[in-house]
Amino acid sequence: MPVRNALNRLREHMEHLVIGQERLVQRLLVALLANGHVLVEGAPGLAKTRAIKSLASGIEADFHRIQFTPDLLPADLTGSDVYRPEDGSFRFQKGPVFHNLILADEINRAPAKVQSALLEAMEERQITVGAKSYSLPRLFMVMATQNPIEQEGTYPLPEAQLDRFFLHVQVDYPSREASRKILELTRMEALGESRQVIPLPERISQEAIFDARREVLLLHLAPEVEEYIVELVEATRDPSAYSAELYEWVRWGASPRGAISIERGARVLAWLDGRDFVTPEDVQRIAPDALRHRIILQYEAEADGITPAMFIDRLLQTVPAP
């Protein structure tokens, strides 16, 4: 299929540029085809920004990078009404959020007032200034990054905003072999040879992306797999039927957006693999990234070193798959 082949070529191109982060590359494509937003968390220097830029380079879409800082204002994202002295009127000047692909770099460096400016954009695909609302582009995706180790001068993302991210992807350090390849790639780029070694595929049109999204929604999802998704999400809220220990760990479970994210993400994984049906394994592959930011643990569990990832892993082992 032309669209799937084009996306697979784009994935190969991204994996050449972002060495050792194949899972991150796949998750960015999953979020794109699921019409969702993605939060990427990792230590500095792990190619988070590079991965997002490489995705944008393969799509016929406008791309804009916003560096979040403590002095950023909401109008710096959304735009504002500008006074026109020649006729005494106001004209709305669009902000960077009106591009197709938005890179919100180090999103947790901006205060809550600025972060809340993204809430309406991410959920309603519009922004409101004064008494008027403005629609965002049909293809609109926020890709945010945050640094988990440097907490000075940062502001934790509100739970309401976290819930609007389709996936929360955590990236780790590359392997020894990948580190060697990174050295080779950076040397080639410095010599200007990378373009010959890693050609950029033909850019994918927005209509092709929309066609792929429709195909994803038409994949067969068996009632048993759908019930498995619902059961997993319900178990994040009240796992007492499966494990007393899990019940003691969790304080708040996933919202309905968690079930939607799992279902849509599992569909995309199946579609990228060339299948026309979703399996329980697809659900299990996407569930950690779809639920990680939607689980709030008890204070006692956090004090004991329990993490949302550990809770989800135990949940997947406990809830029986069809």
Secondary structure as GFF3:
##gff-version 3
##sequence-region A 1 322
A	DSSP	alpha_helix	2	17	.	.	.	ID=ss1
A	DSSP	alpha_helix	22	33	.	.	.	ID=ss2
A	DSSP	beta_strand	38	41	.	.	.	ID=ss3
A	DSSP	alpha_helix	48	57	.	.	.	ID=ss4
A	DSSP	beta_strand	63	67	.	.	.	ID=ss5
A	DSSP	alpha_helix	75	78	.	.	.	ID=ss6
A	DSSP	beta_strand	79	84	.	.	.	ID=ss7
A	DSSP	beta_strand	89	94	.	.	.	ID=ss8
A	DSSP	three_ten_helix	96	98	.	.	.	ID=ss9
A	DSSP	beta_strand	101	105	.	.	.	ID=ss10
A	DSSP	three_ten_helix	107	109	.	.	.	ID=ss11
A	DSSP	alpha_helix	112	124	.	.	.	ID=ss12
A	DSSP	beta_strand	126	129	.	.	.	ID=ss13
A	DSSP	beta_strand	132	135	.	.	.	ID=ss14
A	DSSP	beta_strand	141	146	.	.	.	ID=ss15
A	DSSP	alpha_helix	159	162	.	.	.	ID=ss16
A	DSSP	beta_strand	167	170	.	.	.	ID=ss17
A	DSSP	alpha_helix	176	191	.	.	.	ID=ss18
A	DSSP	alpha_helix	194	197	.	.	.	ID=ss19
A	DSSP	alpha_helix	206	217	.	.	.	ID=ss20
A	DSSP	alpha_helix	223	237	.	.	.	ID=ss21
A	DSSP	three_ten_helix	239	241	.	.	.	ID=ss22
A	DSSP	alpha_helix	244	249	.	.	.	ID=ss23
A	DSSP	beta_strand	250	252	.	.	.	ID=ss24
A	DSSP	alpha_helix	256	272	.	.	.	ID=ss25
A	DSSP	alpha_helix	280	291	.	.	.	ID=ss26
A	DSSP	three_ten_helix	292	294	.	.	.	ID=ss27
A	DSSP	beta_strand	296	297	.	.	.	ID=ss28
A	DSSP	alpha_helix	299	303	.	.	.	ID=ss29
A	DSSP	alpha_helix	308	318	.	.	.	ID=ss30
###
